Amino acid sequence: MDLKGRRALVTGAGRRLGRAIAFGLARRGVHLAVHHFASERGARATAMEAEVLGVTARVLSADLSVAEEAAALAGRAREALEGLDIVVNSAAILERRPAFEVGPADWDRTMDLNVRAPFFVSMGAAAAFGEAGGAIVNIADVAAFERWREYPVHCVSKAALVALTEMLAKVLAPSVRVNAVAPGPVELPEEGGNEATRHLLDTTPLRRLGRPDDVVNAVLFLLESDFMTGTTVVVDGGRRVR
């Protein structure tokens, strides 16, 4: 896929990796629908800075934990941009809660946003793309392949997102390609400290943390690679083989 002039919806684009992905697309000439829920100021800043790069950027608000809002978002993006070619499902939450402390509300909050929302956004996108088709990239996590004792629901949700990526790739082919990127230690949880950072460095074969652009480059690669679907690219500095 030639990206210049394409139109993309990026969920959770007001902060962290979503924001970096939006800028990466804008630098390639992609027009943006910048989604947010609680980060309106960040989303508006993302849109303003993207437009400096010469692309159109529209800000859309939606609570993706509400299935109806998730399902409608791609259609709204298509209307705002007069077309839609790309969706990046980046919005997610990461909550630290040991298994014996997890309640039903904790489980539902994570699964609703990390798994159910990408499903309904993607199904809405399949309709919004139209006959020309399009491409979807889900932002998973190396947690999909690891088992973190303090983050059990997060690990389950990201493993489910990898499975969802493979299922949607099968269901939506051949007109829609669906892939995922699973970042490792790129942007640390906000409650992390120096000890956590040292542990990650010591247990990552490349002995450094990743940069947001490491993830952005993987997203761009998957979007531009027309013969790839159902694939999860792990960007983790080698943690899976440590």
Secondary structure per residue as TSV (DSSP state, phi and psi in degrees):
chain	resnum	aa	ss	phi	psi
A	1	M	-	360.0	125.5
A	2	D	-	-79.5	121.2
A	3	L	-	-81.3	-28.8
A	4	K	T	-58.2	126.8
A	5	G	T	85.6	-4.7
A	6	R	-	-73.6	168.6
A	7	R	E	-125.3	129.8
A	8	A	E	-131.1	142.5
A	9	L	E	-101.9	126.1
A	10	V	E	-118.9	117.3
A	11	T	T	-83.8	149.6
A	12	G	T	62.8	37.6
A	13	A	T	-90.3	8.9
A	14	G	T	-89.2	-5.3
A	15	R	S	-158.7	160.9
A	16	R	H	49.1	-134.0
A	17	L	H	-64.1	-36.5
A	18	G	H	-58.2	-41.8
A	19	R	H	-64.0	-44.8
A	20	A	H	-62.0	-40.5
A	21	I	H	-65.1	-42.0
A	22	A	H	-58.9	-44.8
A	23	F	H	-65.1	-39.0
A	24	G	H	-60.1	-40.9
A	25	L	H	-68.2	-42.3
A	26	A	H	-60.8	-38.3
A	27	R	H	-64.0	-22.9
A	28	R	T	-91.7	6.2
A	29	G	T	86.0	21.0
A	30	V	-	-91.2	130.4
A	31	H	E	-77.1	146.5
A	32	L	E	-123.9	140.3
A	33	A	E	-106.7	111.1
A	34	V	E	-95.9	106.4
A	35	H	E	-89.8	146.2
A	36	H	E	-150.2	165.3
A	37	F	S	-123.7	-63.5
A	38	A	S	-102.4	-1.4
A	39	S	-	-116.3	54.9
A	40	E	H	-61.1	-43.9
A	41	R	H	-60.9	-43.5
A	42	G	H	-65.4	-38.9
A	43	A	H	-64.8	-41.8
A	44	R	H	-67.1	-36.9
A	45	A	H	-65.2	-41.0
A	46	T	H	-58.8	-46.8
A	47	A	H	-63.5	-43.8
A	48	M	H	-63.4	-42.4
A	49	E	H	-71.5	-32.5
A	50	A	H	-66.5	-38.8
A	51	E	H	-67.0	-26.2
A	52	V	H	-61.1	-27.8
A	53	L	T	-80.9	-1.5
A	54	G	T	97.5	12.4
A	55	V	-	-111.0	163.1
A	56	T	-	-82.6	138.6
A	57	A	E	-138.1	128.0
A	58	R	E	-120.4	138.8
A	59	V	E	-98.4	128.3
A	60	L	E	-125.6	132.8
A	61	S	E	-105.0	138.1
A	62	A	-	-161.3	142.9
A	63	D	-	-91.1	99.7
A	64	L	T	-72.9	-9.6
A	65	S	T	-74.6	-10.3
A	66	V	S	-97.7	115.2
A	67	A	H	-57.0	-39.1
A	68	E	H	-64.6	-38.1
A	69	E	H	-70.3	-38.1
A	70	A	H	-62.5	-44.2
A	71	A	H	-65.9	-29.2
A	72	A	H	-87.9	-13.5
A	73	L	H	-63.9	-43.8
A	74	A	H	-63.4	-38.4
A	75	G	H	-63.0	-38.8
A	76	R	H	-65.2	-39.1
A	77	A	H	-65.1	-41.1
A	78	R	H	-60.2	-42.6
A	79	E	H	-65.7	-42.6
A	80	A	H	-66.7	-33.7
A	81	L	H	-104.1	-0.4
A	82	E	T	60.0	41.8
A	83	G	S	143.4	162.6
A	84	L	-	-151.8	132.4
A	85	D	-	-123.8	-23.9
A	86	I	E	-139.2	141.5
A	87	V	E	-130.9	131.6
A	88	V	E	-116.7	113.3
A	89	N	E	-87.3	93.5
A	90	S	-	-107.2	-25.1
A	91	A	-	-60.0	133.5
A	92	A	-	-166.5	167.3
A	93	I	-	-126.7	153.6
A	94	L	-	-133.0	109.6
A	95	E	-	-119.9	132.5
A	96	R	-	-87.9	116.5
A	97	R	-	-159.1	108.9
A	98	P	-	-57.4	155.6
A	99	A	G	-55.1	-41.5
A	100	F	G	-74.4	-6.1
A	101	E	G	-105.0	-3.6
A	102	V	-	-77.0	125.3
A	103	G	-	-105.9	171.3
A	104	P	H	-56.1	-38.6
A	105	A	H	-66.8	-37.0
A	106	D	H	-63.3	-46.8
A	107	W	H	-59.3	-50.6
A	108	D	H	-64.2	-40.0
A	109	R	H	-59.6	-45.7
A	110	T	H	-72.1	-46.6
A	111	M	H	-67.0	-35.6
A	112	D	I	-62.6	-43.0
A	113	L	I	-85.4	-37.6
A	114	N	I	-85.6	-19.3
A	115	V	I	-126.3	-55.0
A	116	R	I	-63.7	-42.2
A	117	A	H	-60.8	-49.5
A	118	P	H	-58.5	-33.1
A	119	F	H	-62.4	-51.2
A	120	F	H	-72.7	-35.0
A	121	V	H	-61.5	-43.2
A	122	S	H	-67.2	-41.1
A	123	M	H	-66.3	-37.4
A	124	G	H	-64.9	-37.4
A	125	A	H	-64.9	-40.0
A	126	A	H	-57.1	-38.0
A	127	A	H	-73.5	-40.5
A	128	A	H	-69.0	-31.0
A	129	F	H	-62.1	-34.9
A	130	G	G	76.2	-163.9
A	131	E	G	-65.1	-26.4
A	132	A	G	-70.3	-18.9
A	133	G	-	76.3	-171.1
A	134	G	E	-176.2	-164.8
A	135	A	E	-137.3	141.5
A	136	I	E	-123.3	135.0
A	137	V	E	-124.9	123.2
A	138	N	E	-96.3	138.1
A	139	I	E	-95.4	103.3
A	140	A	-	-89.8	-136.3
A	141	D	-	-171.8	146.9
A	142	V	G	-60.1	-18.0
A	143	A	G	-59.2	-20.1
A	144	A	G	-62.2	-23.5
A	145	F	T	-115.4	0.1
A	146	E	S	-122.3	169.9
A	147	R	-	-128.1	94.4
A	148	W	-	-89.3	117.4
A	149	R	T	-58.0	-34.8
A	150	E	T	-86.7	-5.2
A	151	Y	-	-133.7	53.5
A	152	P	H	-64.2	-41.7
A	153	V	H	-70.0	-36.8
A	154	H	H	-61.0	-46.2
A	155	C	H	-60.1	-44.2
A	156	V	H	-63.0	-42.0
A	157	S	H	-65.1	-39.1
A	158	K	H	-75.6	-32.7
A	159	A	H	-63.3	-39.7
A	160	A	H	-64.9	-35.9
A	161	L	H	-66.7	-36.2
A	162	V	H	-63.7	-43.8
A	163	A	H	-63.5	-40.2
A	164	L	H	-62.5	-40.6
A	165	T	H	-57.2	-46.0
A	166	E	H	-66.8	-40.1
A	167	M	H	-65.5	-46.1
A	168	L	H	-65.8	-34.3
A	169	A	H	-59.0	-38.1
A	170	K	H	-74.5	-44.4
A	171	V	H	-69.6	-39.0
A	172	L	H	-93.8	-5.9
A	173	A	T	-65.9	152.9
A	174	P	T	-94.2	-3.9
A	175	S	T	-82.5	-21.5
A	176	V	E	-123.3	126.2
A	177	R	E	-96.0	139.5
A	178	V	E	-132.1	119.9
A	179	N	E	-133.4	176.9
A	180	A	E	-142.3	155.9
A	181	V	E	-119.2	132.7
A	182	A	E	-114.1	95.1
A	183	P	E	-72.3	149.9
A	184	G	-	-97.3	-137.1
A	185	P	S	-75.6	89.0
A	186	V	S	-111.9	-61.0
A	187	E	S	-119.1	117.3
A	188	L	-	-75.7	155.4
A	189	P	-	-54.6	145.7
A	190	E	T	-64.5	-21.6
A	191	E	T	-88.1	1.0
A	192	G	-	-68.4	157.8
A	193	G	-	-134.8	-168.4
A	194	N	H	-62.8	-37.0
A	195	E	H	-65.2	-42.9
A	196	A	H	-63.7	-39.8
A	197	T	H	-64.0	-43.9
A	198	R	H	-61.5	-39.9
A	199	H	H	-62.4	-43.9
A	200	L	H	-63.8	-41.8
A	201	L	H	-63.0	-41.1
A	202	D	H	-69.9	-25.4
A	203	T	T	-106.6	10.5
A	204	T	S	-109.8	119.2
A	205	P	T	-53.0	-36.0
A	206	L	T	-79.2	-3.4
A	207	R	-	56.9	35.8
A	208	R	S	-155.0	160.6
A	209	L	-	-81.1	153.7
A	210	G	-	-76.9	169.2
A	211	R	-	-112.8	151.4
A	212	P	H	-51.2	-37.2
A	213	D	H	-64.8	-23.5
A	214	D	H	-61.7	-39.8
A	215	V	H	-74.6	-43.2
A	216	V	H	-56.9	-43.9
A	217	N	H	-63.0	-36.0
A	218	A	H	-67.5	-39.9
A	219	V	H	-61.2	-47.3
A	220	L	H	-62.0	-40.6
A	221	F	H	-59.0	-45.5
A	222	L	H	-67.1	-36.0
A	223	L	H	-68.0	-36.3
A	224	E	H	-84.6	-12.1
A	225	S	-	-95.2	96.0
A	226	D	T	-70.5	-12.0
A	227	F	T	-107.7	24.3
A	228	M	-	-120.5	128.2
A	229	T	-	-155.5	150.0
A	230	G	S	75.1	16.4
A	231	T	-	-107.2	142.2
A	232	T	E	-113.9	118.5
A	233	V	E	-93.2	120.5
A	234	V	E	-91.5	124.6
A	235	V	E	-120.2	84.2
A	236	D	S	-135.9	11.6
A	237	G	T	66.9	15.9
A	238	G	T	93.9	11.8
A	239	R	G	-60.0	-32.3
A	240	R	G	-69.3	-18.7
A	241	V	G	-110.7	11.6
A	242	R	-	-69.6	360.0
